[in-house]
Amino acid sequence: MEFDWNSPPFELQSSLTPRDVEESFEDPFAVRLMPDSPRFAVQARFFNLGKSASGLGVFSVFRTNGKQIRVIFARTFDPEEQFFYQRKVNQALS
């Protein structure tokens, strides 16, 4: 996957790097969702929940043209996202 980091439309949190975000997309247990909201569906935006190689949970909003990913927003997991991600991992491993 190729990422477009030219002029990202957001500031990364101090604990989050572009590498962490990219690694979260490579997580074999990453969860990708298409939002249920018409607002996001019209703009073809998706959600990704995954972990970096260091174990940092990353929530991202992104769009893609199939070749390149443009991250629109990224931050670390909140507690509910951590719970949801872990539940999906447990289901995959069962």
ABEGO torsion letter per residue (X at the ends): XBBBABGBABBBBAABBAAAAAAAAABAABBBBBBABAAAAAAGBBBBBBBBAAGBBBBBBBBBAGABBBBABBBBBBAAAAAAAAAAAAAAAX
